Structures are given as C-alpha cells and as structure tokens.
Amino acid sequence: MGKITLVTGGARSGKSTFAEKKAKEKSKVAYIATSVSFDEGMAHRIKKHRQQRPSDWFTIEAYKDFAKYNHMPDLIDCDLLLVDCLTIMISNLMFYSGLDFDECSPEEVDALEEEIKREIDSLLNLAADKEMIIVSNELGMGLVPSYKMGSYFRDIAGRMNQYIAQRAEEVYFVVSGIEIKIK
C-alpha cells in the first residue's frame, strides 16, 4: 500500500483546500470526486469544486465500484490520488442502499457497514503503489442525530475514519483553515 494521508475536520473547515494544496506538490494527480448531484445546492458545490481544481488533474466522479478504474492509463500514471470526500461516499452508499433506516434491523445496518468497508478497501487498492490523500468530515464532535439514519451515518463514518486513520502515515485535523498534524 502506498502512503495514505487522511485530512479531517468539520464542515467548511478548509479540509479540501488543504488537501488540494498538498496534492499540487505532485506532478500527476488523479482526483476522485464522490458527490452526486441530487439537487441544485449540490450541483452548485460540485461546480465550484470543479472550478477550483487544476484542469490537468484527471478526474473520476464515483462513489463505488472502484475496481473498474484499476486499469485506466491516467490513473496508472498518476503520482497521487486525492479522494474528496469519504463521508459523502458513505452517505451515498447509505442513501442508495435501499434500506429504510427507520424500519431495518441492526443486522441489516451491520451488513451495509461491511459493504461500505469493502468499497473503501476497493478505493484503497487503487493506491497500491501511489500516494493517496483522503478528505473526510469529523462527525464525532457534534450533536447526536435525532433520527436513525443520521445516527447510523455518524457511527459508520466514525468507524471508517478510524479504519483509514489506522492505515494512514499522516493524519491532519483542519480547523478554520489551519491544519494540525495529529499523526
């Protein structure tokens, strides 16, 4: 496995800006955007992210099925993969899973979490011999969600952040645009 760097922090903390700054230190970057344009607000956010990325970065817009990208020449030739963002990937996997989180069993949620972990492993496999920067929201410092899907999301995202952080060589926490190296 290549070098993994996790960049975490709250919403609008400057995580993506910091991660992109680090990525610009490399000559060939592949960017994996995990957002899905499901409404006008998200479409606007995606547009802004596209505009701020360098035009020479190879971009994949996907939140699952990463194995199919293993043989893409632009991905093979890159020095670094930047993934933005893990929590959006998890929310998409949960939302499009078809589960009714108000009615499903804890075992069904556990099975979904295992599927999410497999997707994350597939994502990590893309960087077998490359550097990878993963952006993810830190969700454990806020309020406990009052609805089941939000609570499940917070728990799964927290465990997946831990999973990535254990494998990462470097972990940064970003607050108000200031990065703090915590590992």
C-alpha positions in Angstrom: 0.0 0.0 0.0 1.3 3.4 -0.9 1.4 6.3 1.6 -2.1 7.4 2.9 -2.8 10.8 4.3 -6.2 11.5 6.0 -7.4 15.1 6.2 -10.3 15.5 8.6 -12.2 18.3 10.2 -15.6 19.9 10.4 -17.8 21.2 7.6 -16.3 24.2 5.8 -13.1 23.9 7.9 -10.8 24.1 4.9 -10.1 20.4 4.5 -10.4 20.3 0.7 -8.3 23.4 0.2 -5.5 22.0 2.4 -5.7 18.6 0.6 -5.6 20.2 -2.8 -2.6 22.3 -1.7 -0.8 19.2 -0.7 -1.8 17.4 -3.9 -0.4 20.3 -6.0 3.1 19.3 -4.8 2.9 16.3 -7.1 3.1 16.4 -10.9 0.3 14.0 -11.9 -2.8 14.0 -9.8 -6.0 11.9 -10.1 -9.0 13.3 -8.3 -11.8 11.1 -7.1 -15.0 13.1 -6.5 -17.6 11.2 -4.6 -20.5 13.6 -4.8 -23.7 13.0 -6.6 -25.7 16.0 -7.9 -29.0 15.3 -6.3 -30.3 18.9 -6.0 -29.4 22.5 -7.1 -27.3 23.1 -4.0 -25.1 20.1 -4.5 -24.8 20.9 -8.2 -23.5 24.3 -7.3 -21.0 22.8 -4.8 -19.8 20.4 -7.4 -19.4 23.2 -10.0 -17.3 25.2 -7.5 -15.1 22.2 -6.7 -14.5 21.6 -10.5 -13.6 25.2 -11.0 -11.0 25.3 -8.2 -9.2 22.1 -9.3 -6.4 22.4 -11.8 -7.6 21.5 -15.3 -4.7 19.0 -15.8 -5.9 16.7 -13.0 -7.5 13.5 -14.2 -11.0 13.3 -12.5 -13.2 10.3 -11.7 -16.7 11.0 -10.4 -17.7 7.9 -8.5 -18.6 6.7 -5.0 -18.4 3.0 -5.6 -17.2 0.2 -7.9 -13.6 1.5 -7.8 -12.1 -1.8 -9.1 -13.2 -0.9 -12.6 -10.8 2.0 -12.6 -7.7 0.0 -11.8 -6.5 -0.2 -15.5 -7.2 3.3 -16.6 -3.9 4.8 -18.0 -4.4 8.2 -16.4 -4.9 6.5 -13.1 -1.9 4.2 -13.6 0.3 7.1 -14.5 -0.6 9.4 -11.6 1.6 10.1 -8.6 -1.2 10.8 -6.2 -4.9 10.1 -5.8 -7.0 12.7 -4.0 -10.3 11.5 -2.7 -12.9 14.1 -1.7 -14.7 13.0 0.3 -15.1 9.8 2.3 -18.2 11.0 4.2 -20.0 11.9 1.0 -19.1 8.5 -0.3 -20.6 6.8 2.8 -23.7 8.9 2.7 -24.3 8.0 -1.0 -23.8 4.3 -0.3 -26.3 4.5 2.6 -28.8 6.6 0.7 -28.7 4.4 -2.4 -28.7 1.1 -0.4 -32.5 0.9 -0.4 -32.6 0.4 3.3 -35.4 2.0 5.3 -33.3 3.1 8.3 -36.4 3.7 10.4 -37.6 0.1 9.9 -34.5 -2.0 9.2 -32.8 -4.4 11.7 -29.4 -3.7 13.3 -28.1 -6.7 11.4 -29.1 -5.1 8.0 -27.1 -2.0 9.1 -24.2 -4.1 10.0 -24.3 -5.8 6.6 -24.4 -2.4 4.9 -21.4 -1.2 7.0 -19.4 -4.3 5.8 -20.3 -3.4 2.2 -19.1 0.2 2.8 -15.9 -1.2 4.2 -15.4 -3.3 1.1 -15.9 -0.3 -1.1 -13.3 1.6 1.0 -10.9 -1.3 0.6 -11.5 -1.2 -3.1 -10.8 2.5 -3.1 -7.6 2.0 -1.1 -6.5 -0.7 -3.6 -6.3 2.0 -6.3 -3.3 3.4 -4.5 -1.3 0.2 -4.1 1.9 1.9 -5.2 0.9 5.6 -5.0 0.2 8.3 -2.5 -3.4 8.9 -1.6 -5.0 11.8 0.3 -8.4 11.2 1.7 -10.7 14.0 2.9 -13.3 13.1 5.4 -15.6 15.0 7.8 -15.1 14.6 11.6 -18.6 13.9 12.8 -18.0 12.9 16.4 -17.8 16.4 17.9 -21.3 17.5 17.1 -24.8 16.7 18.4 -26.1 13.2 18.4 -28.6 13.0 15.4 -32.2 12.6 16.5 -33.1 10.4 13.6 -32.0 6.8 12.9 -30.2 7.3 9.6 -28.3 10.2 10.9 -27.2 8.2 13.9 -26.2 5.2 11.8 -24.3 7.5 9.4 -22.4 9.2 12.2 -21.4 5.8 13.7 -20.4 4.2 10.4 -18.5 7.3 9.3 -16.7 7.5 12.6 -15.6 3.9 12.4 -14.5 4.3 8.8 -12.5 7.4 9.7 -10.8 5.3 12.4 -10.2 2.5 9.8 -8.4 4.9 7.5 -6.5 6.7 10.2 -5.0 3.4 11.4 -3.6 2.8 7.9 -2.6 6.3 7.3 1.0 7.5 7.7 -0.2 11.1 8.3 -3.4 12.5 9.7 -4.3 16.2 9.7 -7.2 17.9 11.5 -8.2 21.2 9.9 -9.9 23.9 11.9 -10.8 27.4 10.5 -8.4 26.8 7.6 -5.5 25.9 9.8 -4.2 22.3 9.7 -2.9 20.5 12.7 -0.8 17.3 12.1 -2.1 14.7 14.6 -0.3 11.7 13.3 
